[in-house]
Amino acid sequence: MASPSISKSTAPTPPEVEPASTDAGALEHECDACGKRFAGPPPGSGLLVWTRGDEVRYEEPPLCESCAEKVATRAMMMFSFDDEDE
C-alpha cells in the first residue's frame, strides 16, 4: 500500500484584508478560535489535519495571542498527563 501524499489544503484560507490604517504593510487576520480581528502577523496558529482518500491535508489557521496561549497551555497539560500514565 502506498503511503499517503501530503499537500497543503486547497480549502479557503482565513481572510487577509488590508486594514483601515495607513500602514500598507500590515495585514488583518481573524482568530480561528474566537473570531477576534487583529493586525500584523499571527502570534500563533492551530493545526488541522484530515485525510481525503490517500491524500493528507493540513491547514494552519491564525490564532490571536490569547487563544494561542490557551491552546499551547492546554496542549502542554495534555502532554504532561500522558507522561504520568507511563
PDB file of N, CA, C and O in Angstrom:
ATOM      1  N   MET A   1       0.833  -1.168   0.000  1.00  0.00           N
ATOM      2  CA  MET A   1       0.000   0.000   0.000  1.00  0.00           C
ATOM      3  C   MET A   1       0.884   1.239   0.000  1.00  0.00           C
ATOM      4  O   MET A   1       1.813   1.338   0.801  1.00  0.00           O
ATOM      5  N   ALA A   2       0.608   2.161  -0.870  1.00  0.00           N
ATOM      6  CA  ALA A   2       1.404   3.378  -0.987  1.00  0.00           C
ATOM      7  C   ALA A   2       1.122   4.304   0.188  1.00  0.00           C
ATOM      8  O   ALA A   2       0.005   4.352   0.703  1.00  0.00           O
ATOM      9  N   SER A   3       2.154   5.041   0.606  1.00  0.00           N
ATOM     10  CA  SER A   3       1.953   5.986   1.695  1.00  0.00           C
ATOM     11  C   SER A   3       1.175   7.189   1.179  1.00  0.00           C
ATOM     12  O   SER A   3       1.310   7.567   0.016  1.00  0.00           O
ATOM     13  N   PRO A   4       0.357   7.794   2.050  1.00  0.00           N
ATOM     14  CA  PRO A   4      -0.450   8.925   1.605  1.00  0.00           C
ATOM     15  C   PRO A   4       0.431  10.127   1.282  1.00  0.00           C
ATOM     16  O   PRO A   4       1.459  10.356   1.920  1.00  0.00           O
ATOM     17  N   SER A   5       0.005  10.884   0.283  1.00  0.00           N
ATOM     18  CA  SER A   5       0.742  12.098  -0.063  1.00  0.00           C
ATOM     19  C   SER A   5       0.316  13.217   0.868  1.00  0.00           C
ATOM     20  O   SER A   5      -0.812  13.231   1.360  1.00  0.00           O
ATOM     21  N   ILE A   6       1.214  14.149   1.105  1.00  0.00           N
ATOM     22  CA  ILE A   6       0.925  15.283   1.979  1.00  0.00           C
ATOM     23  C   ILE A   6       0.910  16.532   1.118  1.00  0.00           C
ATOM     24  O   ILE A   6       1.837  16.785   0.348  1.00  0.00           O
ATOM     25  N   SER A   7      -0.156  17.311   1.260  1.00  0.00           N
ATOM     26  CA  SER A   7      -0.240  18.547   0.486  1.00  0.00           C
ATOM     27  C   SER A   7      -0.912  19.623   1.306  1.00  0.00           C
ATOM     28  O   SER A   7      -1.648  19.339   2.251  1.00  0.00           O
ATOM     29  N   LYS A   8      -0.652  20.849   0.939  1.00  0.00           N
ATOM     30  CA  LYS A   8      -1.294  21.990   1.573  1.00  0.00           C
ATOM     31  C   LYS A   8      -2.758  21.979   1.167  1.00  0.00           C
ATOM     32  O   LYS A   8      -3.081  21.675   0.018  1.00  0.00           O
ATOM     33  N   SER A   9      -3.623  22.299   2.071  1.00  0.00           N
ATOM     34  CA  SER A   9      -5.055  22.272   1.807  1.00  0.00           C
ATOM     35  C   SER A   9      -5.444  23.246   0.710  1.00  0.00           C
ATOM     36  O   SER A   9      -4.903  24.347   0.604  1.00  0.00           O
ATOM     37  N   THR A  10      -6.388  22.815  -0.094  1.00  0.00           N
ATOM     38  CA  THR A  10      -6.933  23.716  -1.093  1.00  0.00           C
ATOM     39  C   THR A  10      -8.162  24.423  -0.549  1.00  0.00           C
ATOM     40  O   THR A  10      -8.811  25.187  -1.263  1.00  0.00           O
ATOM     41  N   ALA A  11      -8.483  24.169   0.716  1.00  0.00           N
ATOM     42  CA  ALA A  11      -9.612  24.832   1.349  1.00  0.00           C
ATOM     43  C   ALA A  11      -9.319  26.324   1.458  1.00  0.00           C
ATOM     44  O   ALA A  11      -8.155  26.722   1.498  1.00  0.00           O
ATOM     45  N   PRO A  12     -10.354  27.150   1.505  1.00  0.00           N
ATOM     46  CA  PRO A  12     -10.126  28.588   1.606  1.00  0.00           C
ATOM     47  C   PRO A  12      -9.341  28.936   2.856  1.00  0.00           C
ATOM     48  O   PRO A  12      -9.573  28.372   3.926  1.00  0.00           O
ATOM     49  N   THR A  13      -8.422  29.855   2.716  1.00  0.00           N
ATOM     50  CA  THR A  13      -7.626  30.297   3.851  1.00  0.00           C
ATOM     51  C   THR A  13      -8.360  31.424   4.558  1.00  0.00           C
ATOM     52  O   THR A  13      -9.240  32.054   3.971  1.00  0.00           O
ATOM     53  N   PRO A  14      -8.005  31.689   5.821  1.00  0.00           N
ATOM     54  CA  PRO A  14      -8.659  32.764   6.546  1.00  0.00           C
ATOM     55  C   PRO A  14      -8.475  34.094   5.807  1.00  0.00           C
ATOM     56  O   PRO A  14      -7.459  34.300   5.143  1.00  0.00           O
ATOM     57  N   PRO A  15      -9.455  34.991   5.921  1.00  0.00           N
ATOM     58  CA  PRO A  15      -9.376  36.246   5.180  1.00  0.00           C
ATOM     59  C   PRO A  15      -8.221  37.113   5.629  1.00  0.00           C
ATOM     60  O   PRO A  15      -7.963  37.255   6.825  1.00  0.00           O
ATOM     61  N   GLU A  16      -7.536  37.683   4.676  1.00  0.00           N
ATOM     62  CA  GLU A  16      -6.481  38.649   4.934  1.00  0.00           C
ATOM     63  C   GLU A  16      -6.832  39.885   4.119  1.00  0.00           C
ATOM     64  O   GLU A  16      -6.746  39.876   2.891  1.00  0.00           O
ATOM     65  N   VAL A  17      -7.222  40.931   4.802  1.00  0.00           N
ATOM     66  CA  VAL A  17      -7.622  42.151   4.122  1.00  0.00           C
ATOM     67  C   VAL A  17      -6.773  43.304   4.606  1.00  0.00           C
ATOM     68  O   VAL A  17      -6.245  43.279   5.717  1.00  0.00           O
ATOM     69  N   GLU A  18      -6.647  44.308   3.771  1.00  0.00           N
ATOM     70  CA  GLU A  18      -5.892  45.488   4.172  1.00  0.00           C
ATOM     71  C   GLU A  18      -6.637  46.199   5.298  1.00  0.00           C
ATOM     72  O   GLU A  18      -7.843  46.418   5.189  1.00  0.00           O
ATOM     73  N   PRO A  19      -5.943  46.563   6.381  1.00  0.00           N
ATOM     74  CA  PRO A  19      -6.597  47.270   7.469  1.00  0.00           C
ATOM     75  C   PRO A  19      -6.900  48.715   7.064  1.00  0.00           C
ATOM     76  O   PRO A  19      -6.391  49.213   6.060  1.00  0.00           O
ATOM     77  N   ALA A  20      -7.725  49.361   7.851  1.00  0.00           N
ATOM     78  CA  ALA A  20      -8.105  50.738   7.564  1.00  0.00           C
ATOM     79  C   ALA A  20      -6.971  51.712   7.857  1.00  0.00           C
ATOM     80  O   ALA A  20      -7.035  52.864   7.428  1.00  0.00           O
ATOM     81  N   SER A  21      -5.937  51.285   8.574  1.00  0.00           N
ATOM     82  CA  SER A  21      -4.837  52.183   8.926  1.00  0.00           C
ATOM     83  C   SER A  21      -4.011  52.520   7.696  1.00  0.00           C
ATOM     84  O   SER A  21      -4.215  51.959   6.619  1.00  0.00           O
ATOM     85  N   THR A  22      -3.073  53.446   7.871  1.00  0.00           N
ATOM     86  CA  THR A  22      -2.218  53.876   6.764  1.00  0.00           C
ATOM     87  C   THR A  22      -1.044  52.949   6.550  1.00  0.00           C
ATOM     88  O   THR A  22      -0.328  53.087   5.559  1.00  0.00           O
ATOM     89  N   ASP A  23      -0.823  51.998   7.461  1.00  0.00           N
ATOM     90  CA  ASP A  23       0.286  51.059   7.329  1.00  0.00           C
ATOM     91  C   ASP A  23      -0.079  50.005   6.285  1.00  0.00           C
ATOM     92  O   ASP A  23      -0.762  49.028   6.594  1.00  0.00           O
ATOM     93  N   ALA A  24       0.376  50.205   5.057  1.00  0.00           N
ATOM     94  CA  ALA A  24       0.007  49.308   3.960  1.00  0.00           C
ATOM     95  C   ALA A  24       0.657  47.937   4.082  1.00  0.00           C
ATOM     96  O   ALA A  24       0.198  46.993   3.439  1.00  0.00           O
ATOM     97  N   GLY A  25       1.720  47.794   4.893  1.00  0.00           N
ATOM     98  CA  GLY A  25       2.406  46.516   5.019  1.00  0.00           C
ATOM     99  C   GLY A  25       1.730  45.552   5.981  1.00  0.00           C
ATOM    100  O   GLY A  25       2.030  44.358   5.966  1.00  0.00           O
ATOM    101  N   ALA A  26       0.815  46.051   6.823  1.00  0.00           N
ATOM    102  CA  ALA A  26       0.171  45.202   7.821  1.00  0.00           C
ATOM    103  C   ALA A  26      -1.064  44.535   7.225  1.00  0.00           C
ATOM    104  O   ALA A  26      -1.822  45.159   6.483  1.00  0.00           O
ATOM    105  N   LEU A  27      -1.255  43.261   7.558  1.00  0.00           N
ATOM    106  CA  LEU A  27      -2.447  42.530   7.141  1.00  0.00           C
ATOM    107  C   LEU A  27      -3.314  42.288   8.358  1.00  0.00           C
ATOM    108  O   LEU A  27      -2.814  42.206   9.480  1.00  0.00           O
ATOM    109  N   GLU A  28      -4.601  42.175   8.141  1.00  0.00           N
ATOM    110  CA  GLU A  28      -5.526  41.902   9.225  1.00  0.00           C
ATOM    111  C   GLU A  28      -5.947  40.439   9.144  1.00  0.00           C
ATOM    112  O   GLU A  28      -6.256  39.934   8.064  1.00  0.00           O
ATOM    113  N   HIS A  29      -5.956  39.765  10.285  1.00  0.00           N
ATOM    114  CA  HIS A  29      -6.346  38.361  10.372  1.00  0.00           C
ATOM    115  C   HIS A  29      -7.533  38.230  11.308  1.00  0.00           C
ATOM    116  O   HIS A  29      -7.828  39.134  12.090  1.00  0.00           O
ATOM    117  N   GLU A  30      -8.209  37.094  11.220  1.00  0.00           N
ATOM    118  CA  GLU A  30      -9.291  36.772  12.144  1.00  0.00           C
ATOM    119  C   GLU A  30      -8.919  35.488  12.875  1.00  0.00           C
ATOM    120  O   GLU A  30      -8.594  34.478  12.250  1.00  0.00           O
ATOM    121  N   CYS A  31      -8.970  35.537  14.208  1.00  0.00           N
ATOM    122  CA  CYS A  31      -8.650  34.359  15.024  1.00  0.00           C
ATOM    123  C   CYS A  31      -9.645  33.250  14.706  1.00  0.00           C
ATOM    124  O   CYS A  31     -10.856  33.474  14.706  1.00  0.00           O
ATOM    125  N   ASP A  32      -9.135  32.066  14.439  1.00  0.00           N
ATOM    126  CA  ASP A  32      -9.976  30.929  14.086  1.00  0.00           C
ATOM    127  C   ASP A  32     -10.771  30.416  15.291  1.00  0.00           C
ATOM    128  O   ASP A  32     -11.796  29.756  15.117  1.00  0.00           O
ATOM    129  N   ALA A  33     -10.308  30.712  16.507  1.00  0.00           N
ATOM    130  CA  ALA A  33     -10.980  30.215  17.707  1.00  0.00           C
ATOM    131  C   ALA A  33     -12.052  31.172  18.219  1.00  0.00           C
ATOM    132  O   ALA A  33     -13.162  30.741  18.531  1.00  0.00           O
ATOM    133  N   CYS A  34     -11.737  32.465  18.311  1.00  0.00           N
ATOM    134  CA  CYS A  34     -12.684  33.403  18.928  1.00  0.00           C
ATOM    135  C   CYS A  34     -13.264  34.426  17.960  1.00  0.00           C
ATOM    136  O   CYS A  34     -14.243  35.097  18.289  1.00  0.00           O
ATOM    137  N   GLY A  35     -12.681  34.556  16.777  1.00  0.00           N
ATOM    138  CA  GLY A  35     -13.195  35.498  15.786  1.00  0.00           C
ATOM    139  C   GLY A  35     -12.658  36.914  15.910  1.00  0.00           C
ATOM    140  O   GLY A  35     -13.020  37.782  15.116  1.00  0.00           O
ATOM    141  N   LYS A  36     -11.803  37.161  16.890  1.00  0.00           N
ATOM    142  CA  LYS A  36     -11.228  38.496  17.077  1.00  0.00           C
ATOM    143  C   LYS A  36     -10.350  38.846  15.874  1.00  0.00           C
ATOM    144  O   LYS A  36      -9.587  38.009  15.390  1.00  0.00           O
ATOM    145  N   ARG A  37     -10.463  40.092  15.395  1.00  0.00           N
ATOM    146  CA  ARG A  37      -9.642  40.541  14.275  1.00  0.00           C
ATOM    147  C   ARG A  37      -8.423  41.269  14.825  1.00  0.00           C
ATOM    148  O   ARG A  37      -8.536  42.022  15.792  1.00  0.00           O
ATOM    149  N   PHE A  38      -7.254  41.049  14.216  1.00  0.00           N
ATOM    150  CA  PHE A  38      -6.028  41.692  14.658  1.00  0.00           C
ATOM    151  C   PHE A  38      -5.125  41.945  13.461  1.00  0.00           C
ATOM    152  O   PHE A  38      -5.193  41.239  12.455  1.00  0.00           O
ATOM    153  N   ALA A  39      -4.280  42.960  13.582  1.00  0.00           N
ATOM    154  CA  ALA A  39      -3.363  43.327  12.506  1.00  0.00           C
ATOM    155  C   ALA A  39      -1.990  42.732  12.785  1.00  0.00           C
ATOM    156  O   ALA A  39      -1.644  42.437  13.929  1.00  0.00           O
ATOM    157  N   GLY A  40      -1.231  42.565  11.739  1.00  0.00           N
ATOM    158  CA  GLY A  40       0.125  42.049  11.869  1.00  0.00           C
ATOM    159  C   GLY A  40       0.169  40.543  11.765  1.00  0.00           C
ATOM    160  O   GLY A  40      -0.850  39.891  11.539  1.00  0.00           O
ATOM    161  N   PRO A  41       1.356  39.999  11.932  1.00  0.00           N
ATOM    162  CA  PRO A  41       1.486  38.538  11.830  1.00  0.00           C
ATOM    163  C   PRO A  41       0.792  37.852  13.009  1.00  0.00           C
ATOM    164  O   PRO A  41       0.801  38.377  14.122  1.00  0.00           O
ATOM    165  N   PRO A  42       0.193  36.686  12.770  1.00  0.00           N
ATOM    166  CA  PRO A  42      -0.468  35.974  13.867  1.00  0.00           C
ATOM    167  C   PRO A  42       0.537  35.529  14.919  1.00  0.00           C
ATOM    168  O   PRO A  42       1.595  35.002  14.575  1.00  0.00           O
ATOM    169  N   PRO A  43       0.221  35.734  16.213  1.00  0.00           N
ATOM    170  CA  PRO A  43       1.124  35.283  17.274  1.00  0.00           C
ATOM    171  C   PRO A  43       1.185  33.768  17.392  1.00  0.00           C
ATOM    172  O   PRO A  43       2.116  33.230  17.992  1.00  0.00           O
ATOM    173  N   GLY A  44       0.209  33.079  16.828  1.00  0.00           N
ATOM    174  CA  GLY A  44       0.178  31.623  16.878  1.00  0.00           C
ATOM    175  C   GLY A  44      -0.728  31.087  15.791  1.00  0.00           C
ATOM    176  O   GLY A  44      -1.399  31.843  15.088  1.00  0.00           O
ATOM    177  N   SER A  45      -0.737  29.772  15.663  1.00  0.00           N
ATOM    178  CA  SER A  45      -1.636  29.150  14.685  1.00  0.00           C
ATOM    179  C   SER A  45      -2.025  27.773  15.179  1.00  0.00           C
ATOM    180  O   SER A  45      -1.300  27.137  15.945  1.00  0.00           O
ATOM    181  N   GLY A  46      -3.169  27.331  14.732  1.00  0.00           N
ATOM    182  CA  GLY A  46      -3.620  25.987  15.042  1.00  0.00           C
ATOM    183  C   GLY A  46      -3.077  25.031  13.995  1.00  0.00           C
ATOM    184  O   GLY A  46      -2.373  25.443  13.074  1.00  0.00           O
ATOM    185  N   LEU A  47      -3.400  23.770  14.136  1.00  0.00           N
ATOM    186  CA  LEU A  47      -3.015  22.788  13.133  1.00  0.00           C
ATOM    187  C   LEU A  47      -4.182  21.834  12.955  1.00  0.00           C
ATOM    188  O   LEU A  47      -4.534  21.087  13.868  1.00  0.00           O
ATOM    189  N   LEU A  48      -4.778  21.867  11.774  1.00  0.00           N
ATOM    190  CA  LEU A  48      -5.877  20.972  11.436  1.00  0.00           C
ATOM    191  C   LEU A  48      -5.359  19.970  10.420  1.00  0.00           C
ATOM    192  O   LEU A  48      -4.759  20.358   9.418  1.00  0.00           O
ATOM    193  N   VAL A  49      -5.585  18.684  10.667  1.00  0.00           N
ATOM    194  CA  VAL A  49      -5.118  17.622   9.771  1.00  0.00           C
ATOM    195  C   VAL A  49      -6.297  16.712   9.459  1.00  0.00           C
ATOM    196  O   VAL A  49      -7.029  16.299  10.359  1.00  0.00           O
ATOM    197  N   TRP A  50      -6.475  16.403   8.187  1.00  0.00           N
ATOM    198  CA  TRP A  50      -7.521  15.466   7.787  1.00  0.00           C
ATOM    199  C   TRP A  50      -7.090  14.753   6.526  1.00  0.00           C
ATOM    200  O   TRP A  50      -6.163  15.179   5.837  1.00  0.00           O
ATOM    201  N   THR A  51      -7.776  13.658   6.232  1.00  0.00           N
ATOM    202  CA  THR A  51      -7.435  12.879   5.047  1.00  0.00           C
ATOM    203  C   THR A  51      -8.610  12.865   4.084  1.00  0.00           C
ATOM    204  O   THR A  51      -9.771  13.017   4.465  1.00  0.00           O
ATOM    205  N   ARG A  52      -8.263  12.679   2.837  1.00  0.00           N
ATOM    206  CA  ARG A  52      -9.260  12.504   1.780  1.00  0.00           C
ATOM    207  C   ARG A  52      -8.683  11.451   0.855  1.00  0.00           C
ATOM    208  O   ARG A  52      -7.810  11.735   0.035  1.00  0.00           O
ATOM    209  N   GLY A  53      -9.177  10.237   0.996  1.00  0.00           N
ATOM    210  CA  GLY A  53      -8.591   9.132   0.251  1.00  0.00           C
ATOM    211  C   GLY A  53      -7.186   8.880   0.757  1.00  0.00           C
ATOM    212  O   GLY A  53      -6.970   8.722   1.958  1.00  0.00           O
ATOM    213  N   ASP A  54      -6.219   8.841  -0.171  1.00  0.00           N
ATOM    214  CA  ASP A  54      -4.814   8.655   0.209  1.00  0.00           C
ATOM    215  C   ASP A  54      -4.098   9.973   0.479  1.00  0.00           C
ATOM    216  O   ASP A  54      -2.926   9.970   0.855  1.00  0.00           O
ATOM    217  N   GLU A  55      -4.772  11.081   0.295  1.00  0.00           N
ATOM    218  CA  GLU A  55      -4.145  12.392   0.461  1.00  0.00           C
ATOM    219  C   GLU A  55      -4.357  12.913   1.881  1.00  0.00           C
ATOM    220  O   GLU A  55      -5.472  12.864   2.401  1.00  0.00           O
ATOM    221  N   VAL A  56      -3.291  13.411   2.509  1.00  0.00           N
ATOM    222  CA  VAL A  56      -3.369  14.020   3.830  1.00  0.00           C
ATOM    223  C   VAL A  56      -3.317  15.532   3.630  1.00  0.00           C
ATOM    224  O   VAL A  56      -2.418  16.047   2.966  1.00  0.00           O
ATOM    225  N   ARG A  57      -4.278  16.229   4.201  1.00  0.00           N
ATOM    226  CA  ARG A  57      -4.330  17.684   4.064  1.00  0.00           C
ATOM    227  C   ARG A  57      -4.138  18.317   5.429  1.00  0.00           C
ATOM    228  O   ARG A  57      -4.491  17.732   6.453  1.00  0.00           O
ATOM    229  N   TYR A  58      -3.574  19.518   5.436  1.00  0.00           N
ATOM    230  CA  TYR A  58      -3.418  20.242   6.686  1.00  0.00           C
ATOM    231  C   TYR A  58      -3.614  21.729   6.449  1.00  0.00           C
ATOM    232  O   TYR A  58      -3.423  22.237   5.343  1.00  0.00           O
ATOM    233  N   GLU A  59      -3.998  22.406   7.509  1.00  0.00           N
ATOM    234  CA  GLU A  59      -4.231  23.839   7.470  1.00  0.00           C
ATOM    235  C   GLU A  59      -3.738  24.427   8.787  1.00  0.00           C
ATOM    236  O   GLU A  59      -3.884  23.802   9.836  1.00  0.00           O
ATOM    237  N   GLU A  60      -3.162  25.610   8.742  1.00  0.00           N
ATOM    238  CA  GLU A  60      -2.676  26.283   9.936  1.00  0.00           C
ATOM    239  C   GLU A  60      -3.406  27.617  10.096  1.00  0.00           C
ATOM    240  O   GLU A  60      -2.884  28.655   9.688  1.00  0.00           O
ATOM    241  N   PRO A  61      -4.604  27.605  10.683  1.00  0.00           N
ATOM    242  CA  PRO A  61      -5.367  28.842  10.827  1.00  0.00           C
ATOM    243  C   PRO A  61      -4.749  29.762  11.884  1.00  0.00           C
ATOM    244  O   PRO A  61      -4.196  29.281  12.873  1.00  0.00           O
ATOM    245  N   PRO A  62      -4.837  31.075  11.685  1.00  0.00           N
ATOM    246  CA  PRO A  62      -4.241  32.019  12.639  1.00  0.00           C
ATOM    247  C   PRO A  62      -5.003  32.059  13.961  1.00  0.00           C
ATOM    248  O   PRO A  62      -6.217  31.860  13.994  1.00  0.00           O
ATOM    249  N   LEU A  63      -4.280  32.317  15.045  1.00  0.00           N
ATOM    250  CA  LEU A  63      -4.868  32.481  16.374  1.00  0.00           C
ATOM    251  C   LEU A  63      -4.385  33.798  16.965  1.00  0.00           C
ATOM    252  O   LEU A  63      -3.238  34.192  16.752  1.00  0.00           O
ATOM    253  N   CYS A  64      -5.270  34.492  17.719  1.00  0.00           N
ATOM    254  CA  CYS A  64      -4.860  35.706  18.422  1.00  0.00           C
ATOM    255  C   CYS A  64      -3.955  35.303  19.589  1.00  0.00           C
ATOM    256  O   CYS A  64      -3.829  34.120  19.904  1.00  0.00           O
ATOM    257  N   GLU A  65      -3.335  36.280  20.219  1.00  0.00           N
ATOM    258  CA  GLU A  65      -2.384  35.983  21.290  1.00  0.00           C
ATOM    259  C   GLU A  65      -3.029  35.228  22.447  1.00  0.00           C
ATOM    260  O   GLU A  65      -2.441  34.285  22.976  1.00  0.00           O
ATOM    261  N   SER A  66      -4.232  35.635  22.842  1.00  0.00           N
ATOM    262  CA  SER A  66      -4.915  34.988  23.961  1.00  0.00           C
ATOM    263  C   SER A  66      -5.241  33.525  23.649  1.00  0.00           C
ATOM    264  O   SER A  66      -4.976  32.643  24.466  1.00  0.00           O
ATOM    265  N   CYS A  67      -5.810  33.267  22.478  1.00  0.00           N
ATOM    266  CA  CYS A  67      -6.172  31.896  22.111  1.00  0.00           C
ATOM    267  C   CYS A  67      -4.932  31.035  21.882  1.00  0.00           C
ATOM    268  O   CYS A  67      -4.928  29.857  22.240  1.00  0.00           O
ATOM    269  N   ALA A  68      -3.884  31.603  21.292  1.00  0.00           N
ATOM    270  CA  ALA A  68      -2.644  30.855  21.085  1.00  0.00           C
ATOM    271  C   ALA A  68      -2.077  30.390  22.423  1.00  0.00           C
ATOM    272  O   ALA A  68      -1.605  29.260  22.551  1.00  0.00           O
ATOM    273  N   GLU A  69      -2.129  31.279  23.420  1.00  0.00           N
ATOM    274  CA  GLU A  69      -1.627  30.928  24.751  1.00  0.00           C
ATOM    275  C   GLU A  69      -2.474  29.833  25.381  1.00  0.00           C
ATOM    276  O   GLU A  69      -1.937  28.903  25.983  1.00  0.00           O
ATOM    277  N   LYS A  70      -3.794  29.933  25.249  1.00  0.00           N
ATOM    278  CA  LYS A  70      -4.685  28.930  25.834  1.00  0.00           C
ATOM    279  C   LYS A  70      -4.506  27.566  25.171  1.00  0.00           C
ATOM    280  O   LYS A  70      -4.483  26.541  25.852  1.00  0.00           O
ATOM    281  N   VAL A  71      -4.380  27.553  23.852  1.00  0.00           N
ATOM    282  CA  VAL A  71      -4.211  26.294  23.133  1.00  0.00           C
ATOM    283  C   VAL A  71      -2.873  25.647  23.512  1.00  0.00           C
ATOM    284  O   VAL A  71      -2.808  24.440  23.745  1.00  0.00           O
ATOM    285  N   ALA A  72      -1.811  26.450  23.571  1.00  0.00           N
ATOM    286  CA  ALA A  72      -0.487  25.923  23.927  1.00  0.00           C
ATOM    287  C   ALA A  72      -0.477  25.388  25.356  1.00  0.00           C
ATOM    288  O   ALA A  72       0.104  24.336  25.622  1.00  0.00           O
ATOM    289  N   THR A  73      -1.118  26.110  26.276  1.00  0.00           N
ATOM    290  CA  THR A  73      -1.172  25.669  27.672  1.00  0.00           C
ATOM    291  C   THR A  73      -1.932  24.353  27.789  1.00  0.00           C
ATOM    292  O   THR A  73      -1.500  23.441  28.494  1.00  0.00           O
ATOM    293  N   ARG A  74      -3.058  24.255  27.100  1.00  0.00           N
ATOM    294  CA  ARG A  74      -3.857  23.023  27.134  1.00  0.00           C
ATOM    295  C   ARG A  74      -3.072  21.848  26.549  1.00  0.00           C
ATOM    296  O   ARG A  74      -3.111  20.740  27.084  1.00  0.00           O
ATOM    297  N   ALA A  75      -2.362  22.094  25.453  1.00  0.00           N
ATOM    298  CA  ALA A  75      -1.571  21.028  24.839  1.00  0.00           C
ATOM    299  C   ALA A  75      -0.472  20.547  25.785  1.00  0.00           C
ATOM    300  O   ALA A  75      -0.230  19.346  25.900  1.00  0.00           O
ATOM    301  N   MET A  76       0.188  21.482  26.458  1.00  0.00           N
ATOM    302  CA  MET A  76       1.246  21.096  27.396  1.00  0.00           C
ATOM    303  C   MET A  76       0.664  20.314  28.581  1.00  0.00           C
ATOM    304  O   MET A  76       1.283  19.368  29.068  1.00  0.00           O
ATOM    305  N   MET A  77      -0.531  20.714  29.042  1.00  0.00           N
ATOM    306  CA  MET A  77      -1.175  19.978  30.140  1.00  0.00           C
ATOM    307  C   MET A  77      -1.504  18.554  29.701  1.00  0.00           C
ATOM    308  O   MET A  77      -1.271  17.606  30.451  1.00  0.00           O
ATOM    309  N   MET A  78      -2.041  18.397  28.500  1.00  0.00           N
ATOM    310  CA  MET A  78      -2.367  17.068  27.991  1.00  0.00           C
ATOM    311  C   MET A  78      -1.096  16.232  27.824  1.00  0.00           C
ATOM    312  O   MET A  78      -1.102  15.039  28.129  1.00  0.00           O
ATOM    313  N   PHE A  79      -0.023  16.834  27.352  1.00  0.00           N
ATOM    314  CA  PHE A  79       1.244  16.141  27.157  1.00  0.00           C
ATOM    315  C   PHE A  79       1.797  15.668  28.503  1.00  0.00           C
ATOM    316  O   PHE A  79       2.279  14.541  28.616  1.00  0.00           O
ATOM    317  N   SER A  80       1.728  16.527  29.521  1.00  0.00           N
ATOM    318  CA  SER A  80       2.279  16.146  30.827  1.00  0.00           C
ATOM    319  C   SER A  80       1.438  15.057  31.474  1.00  0.00           C
ATOM    320  O   SER A  80       1.991  14.206  32.170  1.00  0.00           O
ATOM    321  N   PHE A  81       0.107  15.046  31.271  1.00  0.00           N
ATOM    322  CA  PHE A  81      -0.735  13.990  31.818  1.00  0.00           C
ATOM    323  C   PHE A  81      -0.436  12.659  31.126  1.00  0.00           C
ATOM    324  O   PHE A  81      -0.473  11.610  31.770  1.00  0.00           O
ATOM    325  N   ASP A  82      -0.140  12.688  29.821  1.00  0.00           N
ATOM    326  CA  ASP A  82       0.205  11.474  29.101  1.00  0.00           C
ATOM    327  C   ASP A  82       1.491  10.855  29.646  1.00  0.00           C
ATOM    328  O   ASP A  82       1.612   9.631  29.705  1.00  0.00           O
ATOM    329  N   ASP A  83       2.459  11.697  30.047  1.00  0.00           N
ATOM    330  CA  ASP A  83       3.722  11.208  30.581  1.00  0.00           C
ATOM    331  C   ASP A  83       3.523  10.494  31.920  1.00  0.00           C
ATOM    332  O   ASP A  83       4.247   9.544  32.221  1.00  0.00           O
ATOM    333  N   GLU A  84       2.547  10.939  32.731  1.00  0.00           N
ATOM    334  CA  GLU A  84       2.322  10.357  34.033  1.00  0.00           C
ATOM    335  C   GLU A  84       1.743   8.946  33.944  1.00  0.00           C
ATOM    336  O   GLU A  84       1.895   8.152  34.872  1.00  0.00           O
ATOM    337  N   ASP A  85       1.079   8.633  32.827  1.00  0.00           N
ATOM    338  CA  ASP A  85       0.477   7.314  32.667  1.00  0.00           C
ATOM    339  C   ASP A  85       1.508   6.217  32.469  1.00  0.00           C
ATOM    340  O   ASP A  85       1.218   5.052  32.742  1.00  0.00           O
ATOM    341  N   GLU A  86       2.671   6.547  32.015  1.00  0.00           N
ATOM    342  CA  GLU A  86       3.685   5.534  31.689  1.00  0.00           C
ATOM    343  C   GLU A  86       4.508   5.129  32.856  1.00  0.00           C
ATOM    344  O   GLU A  86       5.396   4.287  32.723  1.00  0.00           O
TER     345      GLU A  86
END
